[in-house]
Amino acid sequence: PLCSGMLAVGVADVLGALVGKAVGSVAICEGSRKTLEGTCAAISGTIACALAWDRAGGGLVSRQGELGFGTFALLCSSACLLEAFTLQLDNLYVPLYLYAVLLLGTLPGAAALAA
């Protein structure tokens, strides 16, 4: 959970903006500058970065207690979708949201609640 800010702002936000500006053509909402392509890049990039960090020994995914990879990927995806639909202050809300849900997911018994 401590790396949630880096994942949300440093990876997801940057990838979403770069890919969205470069190849984005499908707007998330009418009148929005955020694109489906940017959001998909943010989701896949966040998960890929977390897995790469995990393999390098950072333990970002494997040290999440009872939180499995599927749940981790779902929570990262939900944070990227929150970013896509948030109009203002997303660089504040999204890291806090991701930190909170990852922290809640590591509590004992959280896996039983998700089932």
C-alpha positions in Angstrom: 0.0 0.0 0.0 2.9 2.4 0.6 3.7 2.5 -3.1 0.1 3.4 -4.1 1.0 7.0 -4.8 3.8 6.1 -7.1 1.6 3.6 -8.9 -1.4 6.0 -9.2 0.4 9.2 -10.2 3.9 8.1 -11.3 2.8 5.2 -13.6 -1.0 5.3 -14.3 -1.4 9.0 -14.7 1.7 9.4 -16.9 1.0 6.4 -19.1 -2.7 7.4 -19.4 -1.7 10.9 -20.5 1.0 9.9 -22.9 -1.0 7.1 -24.6 -4.2 9.1 -24.5 -2.6 12.1 -26.3 -0.7 10.0 -28.8 -3.3 7.5 -29.9 -6.4 8.2 -28.0 -9.6 8.6 -30.0 -12.5 7.3 -27.9 -13.5 9.7 -25.2 -14.5 8.2 -21.8 -17.4 10.6 -21.5 -18.9 13.2 -23.8 -16.8 16.3 -23.6 -14.0 14.6 -21.7 -10.4 14.8 -22.8 -9.6 11.4 -21.1 -9.7 8.5 -23.5 -10.4 4.8 -23.4 -7.0 4.1 -24.8 -5.3 6.1 -22.2 -7.2 4.4 -19.4 -6.4 0.9 -20.8 -2.7 1.9 -20.9 -2.9 3.2 -17.3 -4.5 -0.1 -16.1 -2.1 -2.4 -17.9 0.9 -0.3 -17.1 0.1 -0.1 -13.4 -0.3 -3.9 -13.2 2.9 -4.5 -15.2 4.9 -2.1 -13.1 3.7 -3.7 -9.9 4.6 -7.2 -11.2 8.0 -6.1 -12.4 8.7 -4.5 -9.1 7.6 -7.7 -7.4 9.9 -9.8 -9.5 12.8 -7.4 -8.7 12.3 -8.0 -5.0 10.2 -5.1 -4.0 7.4 -7.4 -3.0 4.7 -5.0 -4.1 2.2 -7.8 -4.9 3.5 -10.8 -3.0 3.7 -8.9 0.3 0.1 -7.8 0.3 -0.9 -10.5 2.8 -4.1 -12.3 1.8 -4.5 -10.0 -1.2 -4.2 -12.2 -4.4 -3.1 -11.1 -7.8 -6.6 -11.0 -9.2 -7.8 -8.8 -6.4 -4.8 -6.6 -6.7 -5.4 -6.2 -10.4 -9.0 -5.4 -9.8 -8.2 -2.7 -7.2 -5.6 -1.1 -9.6 -8.2 -1.1 -12.4 -10.8 0.5 -10.2 -8.2 3.3 -9.2 -7.5 3.9 -12.9 -11.3 4.1 -13.7 -11.7 6.5 -10.8 -9.0 8.7 -12.4 -10.7 8.5 -15.7 -14.0 9.8 -14.4 -12.7 12.3 -11.8 -12.7 15.8 -13.1 -10.6 17.6 -10.5 -8.0 16.8 -8.0 -7.5 13.3 -9.3 -3.8 13.4 -8.3 -5.0 13.7 -4.7 -8.0 11.4 -4.6 -6.7 8.4 -6.6 -3.6 7.7 -4.6 -5.6 8.0 -1.3 -8.2 5.7 -2.7 -5.7 3.1 -3.9 -3.8 3.3 -0.6 -7.1 2.7 1.3 -8.3 -0.2 -0.7 -5.0 -1.9 -0.8 -4.7 -1.5 3.0 -8.2 -2.8 3.5 -7.4 -5.8 1.3 -4.4 -6.8 3.5 -6.4 -7.0 6.7 -6.9 -10.5 8.1 -10.1 -12.0 6.8 -10.4 -9.6 3.8 -10.1 -12.5 1.4 -13.2 -14.1 2.9 -15.2 -10.9 2.4 -14.2 -10.7 -1.2 -15.4 -14.3 -1.9 
